[in-house]
Amino acid sequence: MKKVVLNVIAAVLMTVGLGGVAMISPAYAKVMCSNGEWQDEMKSCPEWENDQGISSNDNLMGTLTTIINVVIGVVGFIAVAMIVMGGISYATSQGDAAKTKKAMNTILYGVVGLVVALLAFAIVNFVLSNVFGGTTA
């Protein structure tokens, strides 16, 4: 327990940069605007109309596409996590028929969930881009 506490304290001190141990320095990079010009910051681009970072090109369809893609991404992540959990469960079942069957079902349902998430992603982006003319990610 003492070792864990010391590791946490060391990590916090390195993150904060106390005593010059690890100072976080800002990164300076240029961005390319949609018109092809390089600017020091994104807010300098002509398509950005205010300093909240809201583009004048934002619309309802773009927002819906982003929300749907994030939800589908989370579902895909959960499906992959279920496949991994099923694999671990299968590996640790030690030949027990009930545990093996439960693990195989978990893997199967995870694969089905992943396929459904990928198909949903493809269908939603196809419909939004071709039928409604929205932007896709």
C-alpha positions in Angstrom: 0.0 0.0 0.0 2.9 2.4 0.8 4.4 1.7 -2.6 1.1 2.6 -4.4 0.7 5.8 -2.4 4.3 6.8 -3.3 3.7 6.0 -7.0 0.6 8.2 -7.0 2.4 11.1 -5.3 5.3 10.8 -7.8 2.9 10.8 -10.7 1.1 13.9 -9.4 4.4 15.7 -8.8 5.5 14.9 -12.4 2.2 16.0 -13.8 2.1 19.3 -11.9 5.8 19.9 -12.5 6.6 20.8 -8.9 10.2 21.8 -8.5 10.9 21.8 -12.2 10.7 18.0 -12.4 8.6 18.0 -15.5 7.4 21.2 -16.9 4.6 21.1 -19.5 5.4 23.4 -22.4 2.9 24.5 -24.9 3.2 23.2 -28.5 3.2 25.7 -31.2 1.9 24.6 -34.6 0.4 26.2 -37.6 -3.0 25.1 -39.0 -4.1 25.0 -42.6 -7.4 26.7 -43.2 -9.9 25.5 -45.8 -8.7 28.2 -48.3 -5.2 26.6 -48.1 -3.5 29.4 -46.1 -1.4 28.6 -43.0 -2.4 30.4 -39.8 -1.0 30.5 -36.2 -4.4 29.4 -34.8 -7.7 28.0 -36.0 -9.6 31.1 -35.0 -7.7 33.1 -37.6 -9.2 31.1 -40.4 -12.0 32.8 -42.3 -14.5 30.0 -41.8 -14.4 30.5 -38.0 -16.7 33.4 -37.2 -16.3 33.7 -33.4 -13.9 32.8 -30.6 -16.0 29.9 -29.3 -14.7 27.8 -32.2 -18.1 27.5 -33.9 -17.7 27.3 -37.6 -20.2 29.0 -39.9 -20.5 25.8 -41.8 -22.0 23.9 -38.9 -25.5 22.7 -39.4 -28.0 20.3 -37.9 -27.1 17.4 -40.2 -23.4 17.7 -39.3 -24.2 17.7 -35.6 -26.5 14.7 -36.0 -23.9 12.9 -38.0 -21.3 13.5 -35.2 -23.7 12.4 -32.5 -24.7 9.2 -34.3 -21.0 8.4 -35.1 -20.0 8.8 -31.5 -22.9 6.6 -30.3 -22.0 3.9 -32.9 -18.3 4.2 -31.9 -19.2 3.6 -28.2 -21.3 0.6 -29.2 -18.4 -0.8 -31.2 -16.0 -0.3 -28.3 -18.4 -2.1 -26.0 -18.7 -5.0 -28.5 -14.9 -5.3 -28.7 -14.7 -5.2 -24.9 -17.2 -8.1 -24.8 -15.2 -10.1 -27.3 -12.1 -9.6 -25.1 -13.9 -10.5 -21.9 -15.4 -13.6 -23.6 -11.9 -14.6 -24.7 -10.5 -14.2 -21.2 -13.5 -16.1 -19.8 -12.9 -18.9 -22.3 -9.2 -19.1 -21.5 -9.9 -19.4 -17.8 -12.9 -21.8 -18.0 -10.6 -24.8 -17.3 -12.7 -27.1 -19.4 -16.0 -26.5 -17.5 -18.8 -27.0 -20.1 -21.1 -24.3 -18.6 -18.3 -21.7 -18.4 -17.1 -22.6 -21.9 -20.6 -22.2 -23.4 -21.1 -18.9 -21.6 -17.8 -17.6 -22.9 -18.5 -18.8 -26.5 -21.9 -17.0 -26.3 -20.3 -13.8 -25.1 -17.8 -13.9 -28.0 -20.6 -14.7 -30.5 -22.8 -11.8 -29.2 -19.8 -9.5 -29.2 -19.0 -10.3 -32.8 -22.7 -9.9 -33.8 -22.7 -6.5 -31.9 -19.5 -5.4 -33.7 -21.0 -6.3 -37.1 -24.2 -4.5 -36.3 -22.3 -1.4 -35.2 -20.2 -1.4 -38.4 -23.2 -1.9 -40.6 -25.1 0.9 -38.7 -22.1 3.2 -39.2 -22.0 2.5 -42.9 -25.8 2.8 -43.4 -26.1 6.0 -41.4 -23.2 7.7 -43.2 -24.5 6.5 -46.6 -28.0 7.8 -45.9 -26.9 11.1 -44.5 -24.5 11.8 -47.3 -26.5 10.6 -50.3 -30.1 11.3 -49.3 -29.8 14.4 -47.2 -26.5 15.8 -48.5 -25.0 16.0 -45.1 -21.3 15.8 -44.2 -19.9 12.6 -43.0 -16.9 12.0 -40.8 
